[in-house]
Amino acid sequence: MIIGIDVGGANTKISSADGSIAESYYLPLWKNKDIKSLLEGGLRPKYTGADAVGVVMTGELADCFASKGNGVRFIADAILSVFDDVHFLDANGTFVSDVSEAIASTNWVASANLISTEFPDALFMDIGSTTSDIIPIMDGVPMAAKTDFERLKRNELVYSGILRTNVATILDRVMLDVPCRISSELFAITADVYSVLGEISEDDYTCETADGAGKDAESAMRRLARVVCCDMKEISPQELRQIAKQIKEHQVQSLVDAVLNVCGRFDCGVVIAGGLGEFLAEDVARRVGLKYISLSNRYGKKVSSIFPAYAVARLLETSRRVNPSTCHDLNMGKS
Amino acid sequence: MIIGIDVGGANTKISSADGSIAESYYLPLWKNKDIKSLLEGGLRPKYTGADAVGVVMTGELADCFASKGNGVRFIADAILSVFDDVHFLDANGTFVSDVSEAIASTNWVASANLISTEFPDALFMDIGSTTSDIIPIMDGVPMAAKTDFERLKRNELVYSGILRTNVATILDRVMLDVPCRISSELFAITADVYSVLGEISEDDYTCETADGAGKDAESAMRRLARVVCCDMKEISPQELRQIAKQIKEHQVQSLVDAVLNVCGRFDCGVVIAGGLGEFLAEDVARRVGLKYISLSNRYGKKVSSIFPAYAVARLLETSRRVNPSTCHDLNMGKS
């Protein structure tokens, strides 16, 4: 069995290459860096038969690490201490055994490379819990910049997701009877917005709540009320739903702006979208006039939601099938 | 001795009516609600001679409280358990002994009422660690709305301060060689911005850092770099200072917009400004074409930085001098 691991800042995701296993574990590295215990205790028994492990990551940016280099080494060491045959995908889409910053911020690389085998000209979108990747693929090659910094400049990385994003980073006023400024505290997150709008369930709400209280829609309403410094008795449920809709609209429009910018540089005929926030992508594609293909429809919702882990497993499987000796060499190079 | 206490969400401030004592203690209620221990252990010995205690608060909005009513009661109970003769200022500027939501969000009420005795027509600004109050005073009467919700709508409360504000709530792009999107994580706060710009010292940086690391300018630079997903080697100190300047400019402009809106409704001839962020106010006043009076110049920097605590002590002192029986009655009403 080939497995893929995607270590994000807030979630570690694991998938088998056949998609039969596709799991996400909430592990916010800035609070708890114990990736090793997660892999050893909870997961390894399931994967004792793993022939090889493909790895991508973005968690190196978490601010528990003084630098991304430190983060990469910490994450790689944790995985190498648990599994034997480990292959890191680098920013060019090549499997390597060397641990260096070339393997930082690679989860979109896995997804886009897998997508490109089927759709050589497309715009791949992964709308996640915290960020959204917008990756142009031309002639079978992912064309995004290689670092997060450059991708932020090119609208290929939008730091906005459907669970963990502080709503105060999305807009600075909501429209009620008059425009109303909002609190800049971490009082509510996008998970509250989509909970109130009925777009995610309590099971989908996989991160912590801002106030440590429940993940039910009523608690989410209370947190949204606090964003305008209100108790529930000061504001109506209708107004709170209005606020949630406005936050969603700003988030969708921000994605639309980014997609339009990327499409101004690359002629992408179709949007291929996955991730927990895939439900926003159809609207984005419609607004920019592009066709839309859902990864959930093709692979199932579970695989779509952890797509980079699945993709790196698939890519490693293909790589070993095509050129077993390369993989052997890579593995040898490690020890 | 008369003392004033201002319990904010992040800081509890204490002052004597003569201003000889003016102190601020970092006590983020959502992490540690033990106001009682702070008052008893650290502070009470200093104030054993206190004849009476005036109280204002804003900490009831902290999301450790299910409602503002709960927060008010918790904070009031903590103070009543430590001091005997306690007087709460209500939203109308009256001292009361009843604990109700009428005493919520009152710190600006104390400041504006004290200022109004000297400046009957003015715009009072308190630029704090987390929020900025913009209070019009006409004919000696503070004219701001009575709740935070209404003040947010009227631009009398801008949820932006010079220490704790997540920079990602202030802007969504910075201009480098090209516009660059930013991370929405809590990677850096305004204290980092003003540290990098040399406007605050390490001693002024009284809140926690986002990454738990140092409060020195170099650590602040590293946190600002992370806002554009960079390690220090990916971005120059010049670019980071540029980012800091842009965040400051957005924050100042947001205050200018709010002041212009308030001045459109009230003809305020002069800005009277205090708070930790007083250093931004002169620029704001100049941009809107108003004269400017600094509370630091009149009362000293320490008193300016905890002005509501000082003001409520002064108001209570005056109230007792004018009508001692009222205060006696108030106190009796409590027991």
Interface residues (C-beta under 8 A of the other chain):
Chain A: G9 W30 L61 D63 C64 A66 S67 K68 G69 S105 T130 T147 D148 F149 L152 K153 N155 L157 V158 Y159 S160 T165 N166 A168 T169 I170 D172 L176 D177 V178 P179 C180 R181 I182 S183 S184 E185 L186 F187 A210 D211 G212 A213 R222 R223 R226 V228 C229 C230 D231 M232 E234 I235 S254 A258
Chain B: G9 W30 L61 D63 C64 A66 S67 K68 G69 S105 T130 T147 D148 F149 L152 K153 N155 L157 V158 Y159 S160 T165 N166 A168 T169 I170 D172 L176 D177 V178 P179 C180 R181 I182 S183 S184 E185 L186 F187 A210 D211 G212 A213 R222 R223 R226 V228 C229 C230 D231 M232 E234 I235 S254 A258
